[in-house]
Amino acid sequence: MILLKRTFLLLGFIGVINNSVIGQSNNVGTWFVYFGNQKINDKWNIQSDFQYRDYRFLGQRNQFLARAGLGYNLKPQNHNLLLGYAYIATDAYDEFDNKTSTKIEHRIYQQYLYKNKVGLNSLTHRFRLEERFFPNEFGLRARYFISLQKPLGSKTIAKGNTYLSAYNELFVDIKDPKFDRNRLYGGLGYGITESLRIETGYMIQAQKNITRGQLQLIIVNNLPFKIKQ
């Protein structure tokens, strides 16, 4: 019965967000996100994410992103150093919503990730440096990400449990020092299994000249990667 109630709670939350977004679909985008963190052993792991971003609600692709990296834990399951690569395709449109071009970016990035707990709340801090390669252009950017996950009605985020999720991420251009953007997110998640979660929420992205809302639908996969001996 508790599991059923939590499932209905998550579905209801998704419905409320969807109804709100549909009412202002011209101003709100949709991001479909997959995050993977596969443990190889106590020291090594593989992280990946794939994101399909619509400029408008369920339409007009804005961006596709594929990213993966190899990480190393300085301490058991914590203090993770990672080196990765990302491919990003960004579409541009004219005033009549016709696609005019697709800009390709190749990205190398390095990051440090640290986890800690405050009571039952799980905190994650991530520092990332990105070298961005465009046609005839190079960029260098730093990012700081902090997230909080709070279990609801239980002590842990596990199978059958719901949780609150929030994060903020600041982006700073280093090559030409200036503010790039900030992302603020709040959502609700549910543990399908011990290693698989779904989450949905709303993110506000603020840039220098524009602020937009983004509905996010997220799958988180922490299934370990096992090598046959």
N, C-alpha and C positions, 0 to 999 in steps of 0.2 A: 504493500500500500504506500509506503514512504517513497519507494522507487517510482511508482506511478505518479504520485503528486509532484515529484521533482521533474519528471519528464514533462508533465503538463505545464509546470512553471516555466521551463525553458521554451517550450513551444509557444506559450502565451507571450513571453518576452519577445520572441522573434516576430510574432504577429503584430505586436504593438509597434515595433520598429519599422516593419514593412509598411504598415498603414500610414505611418508618419512620413516615410520616405516617398511613397507613391503620391502623396499630396503635394510634394515639392520636388518631383523627379527631375526637373530641369536644373536644380541647384545641388543635387546630391548624387554622388557616384556610388558604385558598388565594387568592393574588392573581394575576390574569392581567393583565399589564402590557404596554402598547405605548408606546415612547418614539420620538419623531421629532425630528430636528434637520435642517432643510432650509436649505441655504445658498442665498441669493438672489444675492449677490455677495460680494466680499471684506469688505464692511462689515456687511451686513444678513443676518439669518437668521430663520427661524420655528421655534420650539420647540413641541412638543405632546406630551401624553401622555393616554392613556385607561386607566383601571384598573377592573377588576371584581373586587371583594373578597368572598369568601365567609367567613362567620363560622365555619363548620365545613368540613371537607374536602369539596369539590365539592357544596356544598349550603348553604342558608339565607343568602341574600344579606345582606351586612353594609353594603356601600357601593358606589356607582358614582361615579367621578370623571372629569370631562373638563376638560382644562386646555390653554391655548394662549397664546403670547406672541410679541411681536416684539422681537428683540434687535439690538444694535449693537455691533460690535467696536471697541474703542479702539485695538487693535493687530491686525495680521493674524491672524485665527483665534484671538484670545485677548483677555482682559480684556473680557468680554462684559457689557453692561448690558441688562436686559430688563424690559419691562412686560407683564403678562399678566392673564388672567381665568380663573377656575375655577368650575365648577358641581359641587356635591357633593350627592348624595342618600344619606342614612344611614337604614337601617331599624332599628327597635327591636322586640324580641320579649318575650313574657311567659314565665312559668316553664314553660309547656307548649309552647314554641317556636312559638307563633302570632304572626304579625306584628301589632303594635299601632299602629304609626305610621311615617311617613317624614318625616324632618326635612331641609329643603332649606337649603343654604348657598350664597351667592354670595360670591366671594372676588376681591379685587384684590390683586395682588402685584408687588413689585419685587425684582430680584435682581442680584447681581454674581457672575460666574463666572470663575475663573482656573485655567489648566492649566499644569502643569510636569512635568518628567521627572526621575527619579532612577535613573540607569542605564537599564535597559530598562523600568522600571516607570513607568506613566503615572498621575499624580495629578491629581485635580480637586477644587477648593475652591469651594463655593457658599454665599453668604450671601443669605438671603431674608427679606423683611419682608412680612407678610400682614395685610390688613385684611379681617376676616371678618364677613359680614352674614347674621344669622339673623332669623327673625321675632321682632320686639321685643327684639333683642339685638345687640350689637356686640362683636367681639373683635379684639385686636391681638396678633400673635405673631411671634417671630423664630426663624429656623432656621439652623443651620450644618451643612453636609454636606461630608464628605471621603471620597473614594473612591480606590481603588487597583486597577489592572489590570496583571497580570503575564503576559506571553506564555509559553507552555510549548513548548519545543523549537524556538523561532524568536526572531527579534529584534523582530518587530512583530506587532500584531494585525491580521491581514489574511485574505483568502480562504483557507479550508482550515486555519486555525490555531486551536488551542484556547488558552484563557487562564483564569487565576484572577481572580476579581473579589471585592472586599470594600468595604464602606462602613460609615460610622457617621454618624448624623444626630441632632443634639440640638435639641429644641424648647423654647422658653421663652416663657411668657405674659408680655407686656409690660404690658397694661392692669392686670392684678392680678399683679404680679411673682411668679412661681413656676415651678418645673419643670413642664413639660407632659408630655413623653415623650422616649424615646430609642430609636432603631432601629439594630440591629447586624446586618450581613448578610455572608454568605460564599457564594460560588457558583462555577460553572464555565460558561464561554461558548465559543462556536464561531463562526467567521466563515464565513457562507454565501457572501457575495460581499465585495468591498471595502467596500461600503456597508451591508450587511445582516448582522446578527448575531442569534443566539439565546442565551439564557442561562437557567440555572435555579439556584436556591439556597435557602437557609433564612435567614429573618430573625427575630430576637427583638425584640419591641416591649415596652419596659418603661414603664409608666405608674405613677402614684402608688400605686394600689391593686391593680394587676393586671399580670402579665407573661404574654404569649402568643407562641407560635411561629406563623410564617406561611411556607408554601411559596410561592415566587415562580417564575412562568414568564414570561419576558420576551422581547420582540422589540424590537430596536433598529434603527431605520431612519435612515441618514444620506444617503440619496439626495438630490442637490442639486435645488433647485427652479429650473427654467429658464423664463424668460419669452421667448416668441418675439418676435423683432424685426420 
